[in-house]
Each structure stands twice: as structure tokens, then as C-alpha cells.
Amino acid sequence: MNGAFPFHEERHEVDFCVIGGGMAGFCAALAAARHGARVALMQDRPVLGGNASSEIRMHICGADRHGGLPHLRETGILEEIRLQGLLENPQRSHSMQDLHLHALLAQCPNVTLLLNCACHDAAMDGGRLVSVTGWQTTTQTRHVVRAGIFADCSGDSVLIPLTGAPHLSGREGKARFGESLAPDQPDGQAMGMTCLFMARRHDRPMPFVRPSWAHEYRSCDDLPYGEKGHRWFQSGYWWIELGGDDPEQIRNTERTRDELLKVVLGVWDHIKNHCPSVEASRHALDWIGFLPGKRSSRRYLGAHILTQNDIEREGRFDDLVAYGGWSMDVHDVKGFRAVKEQRAATIFHPSPSPYGIPYRSFYSEAVPNLMFAGRNHSASFLAHSSTRVMGTCAVMGQAVGTAAALALRNGLDPAGVLPRVKELQQLLLRDDCYLPGVPFVHAGILREARLGVSQGDGEPLRDGYTRQIGHDPHCWIARAGDWAAYEWDGARPVAEAALFLDSALEREIALTNLHGGPERSTLPEAMPRTWELDVRADGRWMRWHREERNGRRHWRIPIGRPVTGVRFRLLETWGAAESRVYGFHLA
Ligand SMILES: Cc1cc2nc3c(=O)[nH]c(=O)nc-3n(C[C@H](O)[C@H](O)[C@H](O)COP(=O)(O)OP(=O)(O)OC[C@H]3O[C@@H](n4cnc5c(N)ncnc54)[C@H](O)[C@@H]3O)c2cc1C
């Protein structure tokens, strides 16, 4: 060896570099790319989605709490992915979801997707981050990515040790943020990690013999939730959780994984051979997660730290750019072992839904071109116990990617977007994100138009809200054959039309192992299936766009010409008699 680096090295120059391709990083990268930034996404695994990927298989939940709180489901990029899943993945396969995520980024011409590439180094200059370096195992290549703005969405916050950015870890004591639910003293402990498993039913008895190295649980009382809690044995148990009480959780991940496997096999032995409340004689293990899903880790200290108190006050921030609504789901630091001490594996502390999350919790003040989204954003341990769910991580990611693109377009650092946060909010609303209490502000062209509809009151189509809020439906109800049209006396230049259609926001549509059945694997019946957009020019209506197998809630259709009218026509739904149209906008 002459000392030269013996492997290939590739250098990349982009505008925005995202580290970590979980739901937060995926949405950040896609949002920035759609807003025109040149993006690199460095992800250490072969697939995208993080804990939602086929490698871990956790279902994405969020502010609507599995559909229990209607009309609070996250929209934007996440809704697009979920609906695509219903249309093209009725078999509910996690690998198909991996494929959809992959295709969405890999097909973007301005995205450099660096998979199997683990970030392990960073270069700084005068306090700013200049580049990050990753090692790609499949190609034995070192990738160096220079960018104007970086976002750490790696969950474990790899850029904290690499940049020295200030951060939080473990549980803060009560005094730190005045949180009533915090322990009296800080203790460096957090939530642990889990290996899930899946079991499949066969047409004959499938005996199981516990390997000698696995743990043994003969009685239901040896496990959390007793007999009743064991009935979802087909899809693994979130409460097989270890490592939360280990302050060196990251460093000990491999060791913890091996211990988790002993627990998984012991629990499966319990289900098969000792549990009186389940009938699993024909079931056999089909898949075991070898990559532990992680919950807690280092969190960044941003310009604002979201706390329990912020959540309880509904997060009414002027700069809210995302929202959450999951309860403060505080797992016992001992996880699976808490049962021995007669404690529940988790406590769901109430939180309002929705609550706002401020833009300031997504960027570092110490490293001015560093952003973050996902379970590592700037939040106390207690606030993160709610914001960590992936629906919330996804909308944070979309906000960060959109903000990064806005900053880059205007030569700003992330903090420079704060005075322009209203512009950021409007961009997010335009892209079908929901921001509680923030209405869409329409262009004059829409306000000045005459609105005609075939029946009913069409004004909710332009009232600035694109979903039901509380008891106000904010929609125009259409049947097949109904139309809504905007018209002006003279021709107006219309850049685009946008539609916000019915995707049954009151229904649970997440890809999950827990529940199955055809009702959950198809597009909502109320969704428009076939619809048309017409424009009026030279004194006559003409068809501009026709959609025949619609699988989207949100559409933006370029028009780019002067017209005297624009019309939407519903031709067919996926089965229901009526469909709610939440918005028909023009810009
Ligand atoms: C068992 C379990 C059950 C859960 N239950 C739910 C649930 O029901 N619903 C829900 O919504 N949430 C649930 N959660 C919480 C949720 O899964 C996490 O909080 C969430 O995954 C956070 O999303 P993220 O994008 O921030 O991070 P992650 O999903 O962790 O994604 C981070 C990504 O970054 C990658 N990465 C890490 N380091 C590097 C590096 N150095 N270089 C490049 N890439 C890197 C990782 O491989 C990963 O793909 C659960 C978590 C666990 C473990």
C-alpha cells in the first residue's frame, strides 16, 4: 500500500443533501426536488422508508390515530404514496411500497440517489457544513457530496457527532422545560428498539421447537399485556423492546439486536406452545426483522425546542409548518423488561390533535446550513414521544424540503426563511399539506371569477380550506355528471388548475400488518375515478385533461394560456353515489 485511497471516489455537487431515507428524509428529498433543487439523498440501506420499509415493516400512523379522529390524516406526499399503494399494491406488500418510494425518487432527473451508502464524515468551513462523505458498500465507492443546505434525517442524527451541533438526548428532568410528565431528574435513558416478525397460516399443522439459545416464556404473565395482548401474533409485537435504558444505545445496537432475537423466538415459542388464548397451530414464522426499528436517539437543538407544554397548548405558532396529533406515547425505558416490575410497556398521555409544529424546530442556529426532520427534530423527549410517529415525520420532511428549496432559490440560509414563513406556508398548502388554522390565500384570478356549478353551493371550492375541519365540510358534493366552472368576461392568463378530491380522509388507509381485508386494500369508493378538466377559449369549451383511473387526491394541471373559463367535470367515482370536492383552485 502506498497510502493512497485504494477505492473509487465520486464527488457530487448539489443544492440540497439529505442524509437518511426514512419517511422524513424521503419526503424532504422529494419535496425539494419537486421545487427545482438539485438533490442528493444518502441512505445506508438498499430501500427507502426507514421503519416503514420492508426491512422493518412498521405501519405509518399520525394525527388521525388510525382513523379514530376523522379528517386529520396527513396529506401531501404521504397521501400520494398511500393512495398509490391502494391503487397498485392491493396485495399490501411492503416490498411494493419500497418500490413505489424508490421509483418516485429514482425517476426524478434532479435527484442523485445514493443507496447502501452510510454517511460517516463531514467537512466544515467557518462553522458551515461543506460536504458529507459516505461509504457505499455495494460499489466500494466513497461518495463526497457538497451542498448548500443539508438535512439530517438519519434518525440517529449522524451529523451531530460529525458537526458538533448542540443536541439533546435521553429524558430531560422536570426543571429543564417545566414539563409535568418529565422525571424529576434527567437520566440519559429513552425508548428502545424492536425487531418485528410476521407469521403465515399454512394448510397443515406447523410445529415449532424453541432453539436452545432463545428465551423461554411459559406463562402469559411473563409477557406484557397478558393473554389478551397476544392475539395479533401474525404481525409481531411493538412491545418486544429493549435498549431504552442503555445510554450507549446506538453503539450497542448489534448486541441489542441479538438479544431481541432471543426474545422474539421465545415469544413465538410462547404463542405456539404455551399461550392458552390463541390458536396458532397452523402458523409459522414467515419473516423476522433483523434490522431493529429505533424510536429514540439524539435530537437536535434548534431555534425552538418543542415541548410537552407546546403540544398541550395546541402548538399555535405563527410559524407552524407541520402538525402532529399522536398522543405522548412514552414507552417504559425498560421496554419489554418493565413487565417484571409490574409496569405497562407504554403510557399514552393525552395530547390534542392537531397541534402545530414550528419551522424553528427544523434548523440549527449553530450550524447555519443544517436542517433536520423526523424523530431527531428539535423537541424535548416528551414532545418527541408524540412527533416521532411517521405520519408526522413525513409532513416535517415535506416542510423541510420545501423550505430548503425556497431558501436556496433566494440565496438564504434556513433561518432566513423565517421572516418569509407565510410564503412557505402557502407553498405547503398548495402542495396539499394541511396546516391547522392556516387558510390558502387565492390569487386574484380565482377571487374575481364567476363560479357556476351544476347543482348545490360551489363556494367551498374556493374557501381556502381543502378538507373537513370540525363539523364544517368545506366541500362541494358532486355526483357523476356534475360540473363546476369558473368564467370571466375577458380572457385571463391561467397558469394552472388545482384539484383537491375526495380520498375519504375519515378512513384508515395505512399499509399495516395489523388489519387486512379488502375494505382496506382498495381505493375509497367516493374517490373520483374518471374526471375531466375543460378550458374555454375562442368561444367554446374544449377538453384539456382527462383522467380515467384516478388514484390521487391532489392534482395540479398546467394550463399556461389565456382562457375565459375553466371547468371540472366528475364522470365516475370508484363506486359511491357522491364525491366531495374540497378545492378547485386556479393560479
Ligand atoms: C417497533 C416500533 C414501532 C413503532 N410504531 C410506530 C407506528 O405504529 N407508527 C408510526 O408512525 N411510528 C411508529 N414508530 C416510530 C417511528 O417508526 C420512528 O419514530 C420513525 O421511523 C422516525 O422516522 P424517521 O424518518 O425520522 O427515521 P427512520 O425511520 O429511523 O429513518 C432514518 C433512516 O436513516 C438511515 N440512516 C441512519 N444512519 C444513516 C447514515 N449514517 N447514513 C445514511 N443513512 C442513515 C436509516 O437506515 C433509516 O432508513 C415505531 C417505532 C418502532 C421501532
The ligand as an SDF file (V2000), in Angstrom:
LIG
                    3D

 53 58  0  0  0  0  0  0  0  0999 V2000
  -41.2460   -1.1430   16.7650 C   0  0  0  0  0  0  0  0  0  0  0  0
  -41.6140    0.2720   16.5170 C   0  0  0  0  0  0  0  0  0  0  0  0
  -42.9400    0.5640   16.4640 C   0  0  0  0  0  0  0  0  0  0  0  0
  -43.3220    1.8390   16.0950 C   0  0  0  0  0  0  0  0  0  0  0  0
  -44.6360    2.0630   15.8810 N   0  0  0  0  0  0  0  0  0  0  0  0
  -44.9660    3.0810   15.0890 C   0  0  0  0  0  0  0  0  0  0  0  0
  -46.2310    3.1280   14.4820 C   0  0  0  0  0  0  0  0  0  0  0  0
  -47.0810    2.2790   14.7000 O   0  0  0  0  0  0  0  0  0  0  0  0
  -46.4710    4.1400   13.6300 N   0  0  0  0  0  0  0  0  0  0  0  0
  -45.5650    5.1210   13.4060 C   0  0  0  0  0  0  0  0  0  0  0  0
  -45.8530    6.0060   12.5950 O   0  0  0  0  0  0  0  0  0  0  0  0
  -44.3770    5.1440   14.0180 N   0  0  0  0  0  0  0  0  0  0  0  0
  -44.0380    4.1250   14.8270 C   0  0  0  0  0  0  0  0  0  0  0  0
  -42.8100    4.0740   15.4030 N   0  0  0  0  0  0  0  0  0  0  0  0
  -41.9190    5.2520   15.3830 C   0  0  0  0  0  0  0  0  0  0  0  0
  -41.3070    5.5060   14.0370 C   0  0  0  0  0  0  0  0  0  0  0  0
  -41.1010    4.3110   13.3520 O   0  0  0  0  0  0  0  0  0  0  0  0
  -39.9840    6.2930   14.0890 C   0  0  0  0  0  0  0  0  0  0  0  0
  -40.0210    7.3100   15.0030 O   0  0  0  0  0  0  0  0  0  0  0  0
  -39.7640    6.8360   12.6610 C   0  0  0  0  0  0  0  0  0  0  0  0
  -39.3130    5.7750   11.8730 O   0  0  0  0  0  0  0  0  0  0  0  0
  -38.9350    8.0110   12.5210 C   0  0  0  0  0  0  0  0  0  0  0  0
  -38.8470    8.3160   11.1390 O   0  0  0  0  0  0  0  0  0  0  0  0
  -37.5240    8.9730   10.5810 P   0  0  0  0  0  0  0  0  0  0  0  0
  -37.6750    9.1560    9.1160 O   0  0  0  0  0  0  0  0  0  0  0  0
  -37.2000   10.1470   11.4190 O   0  0  0  0  0  0  0  0  0  0  0  0
  -36.3980    7.8990   10.9260 O   0  0  0  0  0  0  0  0  0  0  0  0
  -36.1520    6.4110   10.4580 P   0  0  0  0  0  0  0  0  0  0  0  0
  -37.3890    5.7300   10.0480 O   0  0  0  0  0  0  0  0  0  0  0  0
  -35.3310    5.7950   11.5280 O   0  0  0  0  0  0  0  0  0  0  0  0
  -35.2650    6.6090    9.1570 O   0  0  0  0  0  0  0  0  0  0  0  0
  -33.9270    7.0400    9.2020 C   0  0  0  0  0  0  0  0  0  0  0  0
  -33.1840    6.4450    8.0370 C   0  0  0  0  0  0  0  0  0  0  0  0
  -31.8400    6.9380    8.0110 O   0  0  0  0  0  0  0  0  0  0  0  0
  -30.9610    5.8930    7.7130 C   0  0  0  0  0  0  0  0  0  0  0  0
  -29.6380    6.2080    8.2680 N   0  0  0  0  0  0  0  0  0  0  0  0
  -29.2670    6.1450    9.5650 C   0  0  0  0  0  0  0  0  0  0  0  0
  -27.9680    6.4790    9.6920 N   0  0  0  0  0  0  0  0  0  0  0  0
  -27.5170    6.7620    8.4400 C   0  0  0  0  0  0  0  0  0  0  0  0
  -26.2630    7.1700    7.9360 C   0  0  0  0  0  0  0  0  0  0  0  0
  -25.1900    7.3380    8.7280 N   0  0  0  0  0  0  0  0  0  0  0  0
  -26.1300    7.3660    6.6050 N   0  0  0  0  0  0  0  0  0  0  0  0
  -27.1940    7.1940    5.7720 C   0  0  0  0  0  0  0  0  0  0  0  0
  -28.4120    6.8050    6.2210 N   0  0  0  0  0  0  0  0  0  0  0  0
  -28.5720    6.5980    7.5350 C   0  0  0  0  0  0  0  0  0  0  0  0
  -31.6190    4.6760    8.3480 C   0  0  0  0  0  0  0  0  0  0  0  0
  -31.2170    3.4570    7.7660 O   0  0  0  0  0  0  0  0  0  0  0  0
  -33.0920    4.9380    8.1160 C   0  0  0  0  0  0  0  0  0  0  0  0
  -33.5350    4.3700    6.9080 O   0  0  0  0  0  0  0  0  0  0  0  0
  -42.3610    2.8490   15.8700 C   0  0  0  0  0  0  0  0  0  0  0  0
  -41.0180    2.5760   16.0410 C   0  0  0  0  0  0  0  0  0  0  0  0
  -40.6370    1.2820   16.3520 C   0  0  0  0  0  0  0  0  0  0  0  0
  -39.1930    0.9740   16.4800 C   0  0  0  0  0  0  0  0  0  0  0  0
  1  2  1  0
  2  3  1  0
  2 52  2  0
  3  4  2  0
  4  5  1  0
  4 50  1  0
  5  6  2  0
  6  7  1  0
  6 13  1  0
  7  8  2  0
  7  9  1  0
  9 10  1  0
 10 11  2  0
 10 12  1  0
 12 13  2  0
 13 14  1  0
 14 15  1  0
 14 50  1  0
 15 16  1  0
 16 17  1  0
 16 18  1  0
 18 19  1  0
 18 20  1  0
 20 21  1  0
 20 22  1  0
 22 23  1  0
 23 24  1  0
 24 25  2  0
 24 26  1  0
 24 27  1  0
 27 28  1  0
 28 29  2  0
 28 30  1  0
 28 31  1  0
 31 32  1  0
 32 33  1  0
 33 34  1  0
 33 48  1  0
 34 35  1  0
 35 36  1  0
 35 46  1  0
 36 37  1  0
 36 45  1  0
 37 38  2  0
 38 39  1  0
 39 40  1  0
 39 45  2  0
 40 41  1  0
 40 42  2  0
 42 43  1  0
 43 44  2  0
 44 45  1  0
 46 47  1  0
 46 48  1  0
 48 49  1  0
 50 51  2  0
 51 52  1  0
 52 53  1  0
M  END
$$$$
